[in-house]
Amino acid sequence: AVRNRGPSALLVECRLNASHMGVHTSRGAQFGEWLAERNANGVHDPRPGGCTWGRPDWRRYAAEDVVPAASSQLLCMMFAIARREWAFDVLDMHAKPVSQTAVGSRPASHPFAPHALNGDLEPQASNGSTVL
């Protein structure tokens, strides 16, 4: 989740690579861009001690959304689609201020809906309970 503690809405953008993972954003399921060169070597995780089986599925994903001022919001959900052979790398993440008019409208029950931050910077539901 992104916590925007500032007075302006933020456009948050994140690029990541993932293998054997599903990525879901407010726009729905993302299919990613196939990374042929990274998949050609047949090594899933090149780090020392990493998994070296022969069927990697590396893809590049981009997640972006506008997070209103003084709120917390889920940017993306990632989940493994293989038992052990999954991995991901966050390439970069940045945010820039945008006009509050750029904030979209979503029902409070939407998984990617923003939640206002209280004084403790915890997200709050409309009934005052803490949102986890």
GROMACS elastic network, one bead per residue, 0.5 to 0.9 nm:
[ bonds ]
;  ai    aj funct       b0    kb
    1    72     6  0.64898   500
    1    73     6  0.52799   500
    1    75     6  0.57771   500
    1    76     6  0.77851   500
    2    12     6  0.82483   500
    2    67     6  0.75235   500
    2    71     6  0.82261   500
    2    72     6  0.54868   500
    2    73     6  0.53286   500
    2    74     6  0.61682   500
    2    75     6  0.65828   500
    3     6     6  0.89815   500
    3    67     6  0.81177   500
    3    69     6  0.89971   500
    3    70     6  0.75591   500
    3    71     6  0.59309   500
    3    73     6  0.66194   500
    3    74     6  0.88945   500
    3   117     6  0.81385   500
    3   121     6  0.79814   500
    3   122     6  0.87928   500
    3   123     6  0.85775   500
    4     7     6  0.82872   500
    4     8     6  0.82982   500
    4     9     6  0.76225   500
    4    10     6  0.72518   500
    4    67     6  0.67247   500
    4    68     6  0.70863   500
    4    69     6  0.58264   500
    4    70     6  0.53472   500
    4    71     6  0.53726   500
    4    72     6  0.60841   500
    4    73     6  0.83187   500
    4   117     6  0.85435   500
    5     8     6  0.86918   500
    5    69     6  0.66083   500
    5    71     6  0.66991   500
    5    72     6  0.83403   500
    5   117     6  0.77997   500
    5   121     6  0.75161   500
    6     9     6  0.76971   500
    6    10     6  0.86576   500
    6    68     6  0.89974   500
    6    69     6  0.56731   500
    6    70     6  0.57986   500
    6    71     6  0.86904   500
    7    68     6  0.86357   500
    7    69     6  0.50942   500
    7    70     6  0.64533   500
    8    67     6  0.89292   500
    8    68     6  0.69246   500
    8    70     6  0.79519   500
    8    97     6  0.59522   500
    8    98     6  0.67620   500
    8    99     6  0.69849   500
    8   100     6  0.66106   500
    9    66     6  0.66219   500
    9    67     6  0.55743   500
    9    70     6  0.82273   500
    9    96     6  0.83737   500
    9    97     6  0.57205   500
    9    98     6  0.54385   500
    9    99     6  0.61559   500
    9   100     6  0.52706   500
    9   101     6  0.85979   500
    9   102     6  0.78043   500
    9   103     6  0.71819   500
   10    65     6  0.81966   500
   10    66     6  0.54582   500
   10    67     6  0.52213   500
   10    68     6  0.64936   500
   10    69     6  0.72527   500
   10    95     6  0.59246   500
   10    96     6  0.53531   500
   10    98     6  0.55223   500
   10    99     6  0.81457   500
   10   100     6  0.84654   500
   10   103     6  0.88191   500
   11    64     6  0.70627   500
   11    65     6  0.58142   500
   11    67     6  0.64498   500
   11    68     6  0.88931   500
   11    94     6  0.82983   500
   11    95     6  0.53819   500
   11    96     6  0.53855   500
   11    97     6  0.62875   500
   11    98     6  0.62885   500
   11   102     6  0.86865   500
   12    63     6  0.81089   500
   12    64     6  0.54182   500
   12    65     6  0.55745   500
   12    66     6  0.61456   500
   12    67     6  0.71870   500
   12    75     6  0.80525   500
   12    93     6  0.73052   500
   12    94     6  0.58425   500
   12    96     6  0.67785   500
   12    97     6  0.89077   500
   13    62     6  0.72263   500
   13    63     6  0.58303   500
   13    65     6  0.68727   500
   13    66     6  0.88938   500
   13    75     6  0.87518   500
   13    92     6  0.81773   500
   13    93     6  0.56121   500
   13    94     6  0.55233   500
   13    95     6  0.62430   500
   13    96     6  0.88455   500
   14    61     6  0.82444   500
   14    62     6  0.57090   500
   14    63     6  0.52078   500
   14    64     6  0.62776   500
   14    75     6  0.86885   500
   14    90     6  0.75975   500
   14    91     6  0.75964   500
   14    92     6  0.57312   500
   14    94     6  0.65933   500
   14    95     6  0.88005   500
   15    60     6  0.71519   500
   15    61     6  0.57758   500
   15    63     6  0.65206   500
   15    64     6  0.87746   500
   15    89     6  0.88925   500
   15    90     6  0.63389   500
   15    91     6  0.54580   500
   15    92     6  0.54666   500
   15    93     6  0.64685   500
   16    59     6  0.83623   500
   16    60     6  0.57499   500
   16    61     6  0.53478   500
   16    62     6  0.64921   500
   16    63     6  0.83801   500
   16    88     6  0.70681   500
   16    89     6  0.56097   500
   16    91     6  0.50153   500
   16    92     6  0.70490   500
   16    93     6  0.87196   500
   17    32     6  0.86412   500
   17    35     6  0.86902   500
   17    58     6  0.64236   500
   17    59     6  0.55051   500
   17    61     6  0.61086   500
   17    62     6  0.88706   500
   17    87     6  0.84331   500
   17    88     6  0.55260   500
   17    89     6  0.51783   500
   17    90     6  0.64875   500
   17    91     6  0.70904   500
   18    21     6  0.59942   500
   18    22     6  0.83196   500
   18    23     6  0.86950   500
   18    32     6  0.88760   500
   18    57     6  0.76827   500
   18    58     6  0.53640   500
   18    59     6  0.55795   500
   18    60     6  0.66036   500
   18    61     6  0.76155   500
   18    86     6  0.74909   500
   18    87     6  0.57362   500
   18    89     6  0.63535   500
   18    90     6  0.85507   500
   19    22     6  0.86847   500
   19    44     6  0.75949   500
   19    56     6  0.62728   500
   19    59     6  0.63882   500
   19    80     6  0.85589   500
   19    85     6  0.78152   500
   19    86     6  0.53419   500
   19    87     6  0.53731   500
   19    88     6  0.62711   500
   20    56     6  0.74116   500
   20    57     6  0.57080   500
   20    58     6  0.72440   500
   20    59     6  0.87613   500
   20    79     6  0.86589   500
   20    80     6  0.60787   500
   20    81     6  0.54261   500
   20    82     6  0.58269   500
   20    85     6  0.68133   500
   20    87     6  0.70943   500
   20    88     6  0.87944   500
   21    57     6  0.86061   500
   21    58     6  0.88991   500
   21    78     6  0.64713   500
   21    79     6  0.54074   500
   21    81     6  0.52375   500
   21    82     6  0.74380   500
   21    86     6  0.63003   500
   21    87     6  0.74561   500
   21    88     6  0.79496   500
   22    29     6  0.75491   500
   22    30     6  0.74537   500
   22    31     6  0.78967   500
   22    77     6  0.80453   500
   22    78     6  0.55258   500
   22    79     6  0.52186   500
   22    80     6  0.62802   500
   22    81     6  0.65208   500
   23    28     6  0.86065   500
   23    29     6  0.60765   500
   23    30     6  0.55523   500
   23    31     6  0.75616   500
   23    32     6  0.83524   500
   23    61     6  0.76815   500
   23    63     6  0.88230   500
   23    76     6  0.68207   500
   23    77     6  0.57451   500
   23    79     6  0.67321   500
   24    27     6  0.75967   500
   24    28     6  0.54498   500
   24    30     6  0.57471   500
   24    63     6  0.86119   500
   24    75     6  0.89510   500
   24    76     6  0.56177   500
   24    77     6  0.51484   500
   24    78     6  0.64488   500
   24    79     6  0.86555   500
   25    28     6  0.52118   500
   25    29     6  0.64010   500
   25    30     6  0.71788   500
   25    63     6  0.65476   500
   25    64     6  0.80654   500
   25    65     6  0.86456   500
   25    74     6  0.84129   500
   25    75     6  0.64550   500
   25    77     6  0.64707   500
   25    78     6  0.89638   500
   25   112     6  0.76701   500
   26    29     6  0.84613   500
   26    63     6  0.88267   500
   26    64     6  0.87598   500
   26    65     6  0.77940   500
   26    74     6  0.85416   500
   26    75     6  0.74817   500
   26    76     6  0.72419   500
   26   110     6  0.87848   500
   26   111     6  0.78695   500
   26   112     6  0.57002   500
   26   113     6  0.85871   500
   27    30     6  0.81067   500
   30    61     6  0.72222   500
   30    62     6  0.84344   500
   30    63     6  0.88328   500
   31    34     6  0.87145   500
   31    59     6  0.80283   500
   31    60     6  0.87855   500
   31    61     6  0.76080   500
   32    58     6  0.88755   500
   32    59     6  0.52736   500
   32    60     6  0.51681   500
   32    62     6  0.76652   500
   33    58     6  0.84560   500
   33    59     6  0.50567   500
   33    61     6  0.66743   500
   34    39     6  0.83433   500
   34    57     6  0.76696   500
   34    58     6  0.63750   500
   34    60     6  0.66706   500
   35    38     6  0.55600   500
   35    39     6  0.61750   500
   35    40     6  0.86122   500
   35    57     6  0.79922   500
   35    58     6  0.56156   500
   35    59     6  0.52522   500
   35    60     6  0.68161   500
   36    39     6  0.51116   500
   36    40     6  0.59027   500
   36    58     6  0.79513   500
   36    59     6  0.85934   500
   37    40     6  0.51756   500
   37    41     6  0.71467   500
   38    41     6  0.62025   500
   38    42     6  0.80289   500
   38    43     6  0.81959   500
   38    44     6  0.86809   500
   38    56     6  0.82823   500
   38    57     6  0.87276   500
   38    58     6  0.67055   500
   38    59     6  0.89065   500
   39    42     6  0.58510   500
   39    43     6  0.73220   500
   39    44     6  0.77472   500
   39    55     6  0.76992   500
   39    56     6  0.55385   500
   39    57     6  0.62768   500
   39    58     6  0.60574   500
   39    59     6  0.88449   500
   40    43     6  0.81334   500
   40    56     6  0.83669   500
   41    44     6  0.84405   500
   41    54     6  0.84136   500
   41    56     6  0.86865   500
   42    52     6  0.75291   500
   42    53     6  0.69963   500
   42    55     6  0.60087   500
   42    56     6  0.61958   500
   43    46     6  0.61266   500
   43    50     6  0.88722   500
   43    51     6  0.74454   500
   43    53     6  0.61770   500
   43    54     6  0.60499   500
   43    55     6  0.75643   500
   43    56     6  0.65439   500
   44    50     6  0.76199   500
   44    51     6  0.59513   500
   44    52     6  0.54939   500
   44    53     6  0.62862   500
   44    54     6  0.70988   500
   44    55     6  0.70968   500
   44    57     6  0.79048   500
   44    58     6  0.81802   500
   44    85     6  0.73595   500
   44    86     6  0.80351   500
   44    87     6  0.79774   500
   45    48     6  0.82603   500
   45    49     6  0.83986   500
   45    51     6  0.53490   500
   45    52     6  0.62716   500
   45    53     6  0.86925   500
   45    56     6  0.85239   500
   45    85     6  0.86978   500
   45    86     6  0.87575   500
   45    87     6  0.73695   500
   46    49     6  0.82350   500
   46    50     6  0.60699   500
   46    51     6  0.76521   500
   46    52     6  0.73834   500
   47    50     6  0.52413   500
   47    51     6  0.84265   500
   48    51     6  0.88844   500
   49    52     6  0.87109   500
   51    84     6  0.86734   500
   51    85     6  0.69238   500
   52    55     6  0.89433   500
   53    56     6  0.76108   500
   53    85     6  0.80783   500
   56    85     6  0.81317   500
   56    86     6  0.85893   500
   57    86     6  0.87842   500
   58    87     6  0.87523   500
   58    88     6  0.85542   500
   63    75     6  0.67764   500
   63    76     6  0.65120   500
   64    75     6  0.68276   500
   64    76     6  0.83744   500
   65    75     6  0.65426   500
   65   103     6  0.86405   500
   66    75     6  0.89808   500
   66    98     6  0.80790   500
   66   100     6  0.89210   500
   66   102     6  0.69470   500
   66   103     6  0.56741   500
   66   104     6  0.74602   500
   67    70     6  0.86776   500
   67    71     6  0.69716   500
   67    72     6  0.72575   500
   67    73     6  0.63721   500
   67    74     6  0.89335   500
   67    75     6  0.86833   500
   67   103     6  0.68510   500
   67   104     6  0.89410   500
   67   114     6  0.68463   500
   68    71     6  0.58686   500
   68    72     6  0.80467   500
   68    73     6  0.84566   500
   68   100     6  0.66579   500
   68   102     6  0.87403   500
   68   103     6  0.61502   500
   68   104     6  0.89249   500
   68   114     6  0.70508   500
   68   115     6  0.88983   500
   68   116     6  0.86433   500
   69    72     6  0.87241   500
   69   100     6  0.76345   500
   69   116     6  0.84173   500
   70   115     6  0.85814   500
   70   116     6  0.60537   500
   70   117     6  0.56189   500
   70   118     6  0.83309   500
   70   121     6  0.82941   500
   71   114     6  0.60292   500
   71   115     6  0.52760   500
   71   118     6  0.86021   500
   71   121     6  0.82609   500
   71   122     6  0.87048   500
   71   123     6  0.68656   500
   71   124     6  0.88823   500
   72   113     6  0.86709   500
   72   114     6  0.55691   500
   72   115     6  0.52487   500
   72   116     6  0.64071   500
   72   117     6  0.64890   500
   72   121     6  0.85051   500
   72   122     6  0.78984   500
   72   123     6  0.58754   500
   72   124     6  0.88782   500
   73   111     6  0.87627   500
   73   112     6  0.61575   500
   73   113     6  0.62044   500
   73   115     6  0.63413   500
   73   116     6  0.89427   500
   73   123     6  0.85394   500
   74    77     6  0.76776   500
   74   111     6  0.73607   500
   74   112     6  0.51911   500
   74   113     6  0.74083   500
   74   114     6  0.75227   500
   75   112     6  0.69558   500
   76   112     6  0.80307   500
   80    83     6  0.72079   500
   80    84     6  0.83301   500
   80    85     6  0.85049   500
   80    86     6  0.60968   500
   80    87     6  0.82447   500
   81    84     6  0.89560   500
   81    85     6  0.87008   500
   81    86     6  0.74746   500
   82    85     6  0.57277   500
   82    86     6  0.61572   500
   83    86     6  0.74744   500
   84    87     6  0.88220   500
   90    93     6  0.76520   500
   97   100     6  0.89941   500
   98   101     6  0.82263   500
   98   102     6  0.67939   500
   98   103     6  0.87827   500
   99   102     6  0.55686   500
   99   103     6  0.78094   500
  100   103     6  0.56472   500
  101   104     6  0.79129   500
  105   113     6  0.81764   500
  106   109     6  0.81083   500
  106   110     6  0.63382   500
  106   112     6  0.78988   500
  106   113     6  0.56761   500
  106   114     6  0.81684   500
  107   110     6  0.54547   500
  107   113     6  0.66602   500
  108   111     6  0.81072   500
  108   112     6  0.87157   500
  108   113     6  0.57109   500
  108   114     6  0.75314   500
  108   115     6  0.78801   500
  108   125     6  0.80536   500
  108   126     6  0.79928   500
  109   112     6  0.85133   500
  109   113     6  0.70590   500
  110   113     6  0.51759   500
  110   114     6  0.88183   500
  111   114     6  0.87593   500
  114   123     6  0.85196   500
  115   122     6  0.88878   500
  115   123     6  0.52983   500
  115   124     6  0.57825   500
  115   125     6  0.63861   500
  115   126     6  0.83181   500
  115   131     6  0.79463   500
  116   121     6  0.85906   500
  116   122     6  0.80610   500
  116   123     6  0.55308   500
  116   124     6  0.56181   500
  116   125     6  0.75413   500
  116   126     6  0.86602   500
  117   120     6  0.73837   500
  117   122     6  0.51923   500
  117   124     6  0.60328   500
  118   121     6  0.51843   500
  118   122     6  0.57221   500
  118   123     6  0.65807   500
  118   124     6  0.66041   500
  119   122     6  0.75079   500
  120   123     6  0.87788   500
  121   124     6  0.89942   500
  122   130     6  0.68158   500
  122   131     6  0.77203   500
  122   132     6  0.87981   500
  123   129     6  0.85443   500
  123   130     6  0.59404   500
  123   131     6  0.55157   500
  123   132     6  0.76385   500
  124   127     6  0.77683   500
  124   128     6  0.55521   500
  124   129     6  0.57000   500
  124   131     6  0.55994   500
  125   128     6  0.52860   500
  125   129     6  0.54292   500
  125   130     6  0.62004   500
  125   131     6  0.59415   500
  126   129     6  0.74984   500
  127   130     6  0.89423   500
  128   131     6  0.89614   500
